[in-house]
C-alpha cells in the first residue's frame, strides 16, 4: 500500500503497457506513424487514450466533443468506444494533420461517427451554443492551445449535460506548473496554472487531476 502515486521508470511504464494496453491495430499503426514524425509528441499516450475510451463507455456517452485533433489518435480511440449511434464533433485548424486522421478513421470504419469542424474551435463551440445545444453533450476532451483552455472549458461546461465529463490534457505541463520559481512564465504555463487553481475552487464540478500522460484533469458537471 502506498500513500502517494508511484514514480514510473521506463521498465515499470512498459510493464503497464504490456499487461493492460489493448490497442486496436489501426490505433497502433497511427501511433507508429506519429512516433516517426517530428510532431509525435503531440499525440496522447496510448494508456491515456484507452482510459478515455473507458470513461466514454462508463458514462454511456453518445455525443462527444474534441478540441484539438492532431492526427486523430484520441478521436479514433473515442470513436471506437462509442456505440453505432454515437457521434463526435472534432475541432481543429490543421487540414494537413486532419487529412492524415481521416485516412485512419476510414480504415477503422468509424469515419461516419466523426464530424470534423475545421476552423477556430471557439467559433464552433459558440455556434453550437447559439443553436441551443446547451446540455446536450456527454463528454468533452480538451487538448489544443493552452492559452485558450479556460475559454474552451467554459463553453464545454455549458454544452455538457449534468453528469457529463470534461477531460483536459497537459495540465501538469511537464511539471512546470508546480515550479513558479523556475522562471517558466510562458503564456501556456501561466494559463495552465490559473486554470488548475480555478478548477480547484469551481463548485460547478466534481474534480480529479490524474498523473497520467502529461496530467489529465477530469471535471464532472454537477
Phi, psi and omega in degrees: 000140181231143180274357179210167181294138179294147171279130183263120168267178186298321183290321179290321176298316179296323177299318178302315179296318184297324186258355183228335185286123175242083190266123175304141182306324180288324174299317180297319178297317180294320179296319177297319179296320179293322182295336178275356182260152177290349178260011186301334180294347181280349180278142175292156177295146184298323179291332176289317178298320178294322178297317179295323176298321176296318179298319178300318179290318181297326181270002182052042183294143174238324180241124182228159177239145171225124180253103185100110188252323188055234180262014166089017181294308181294323177300316180295319179299316179292318181299321178294331181278337181288150174291171183306328181272357182289151182219147176240132165261113186250126186248129175202164179250354185259113175289325182299308181293318184286337172297321175294319180301316183303324181300314182286324176299318180293318181295328179275358177063039176235007184302329181291344179273350191246118177258096183278126178247106178275126182143173179303128184298324180299324177293319178297315181294319178295325178294319177298318179295319180296332180273006175079028182267018175305137173071021184248358181252153184257332188208143176219141177238125182249119180206067183224212182295128190292328181298332182265004184306316183298319177295319177297315181302312182299318181290318178296323180298320177292325183282338181281148172284159170303132185092350177288163189234134172250130173250128184239122186270160172065028185284349174263340172049052179067015181093352185292335180295337183266002185230070178302331182286351181288345181089003178278095179244034177297158181303319182294315181296314180298319180295319180291320176301314182296319180294316180301318179293321179297313183295326179302329183252009184275108183283358178279351187226160161262145195227141169210130175252120186252137178278059177246139185060231178261026181097122181232118176266135173248125179237114179263124181289128181281000000 
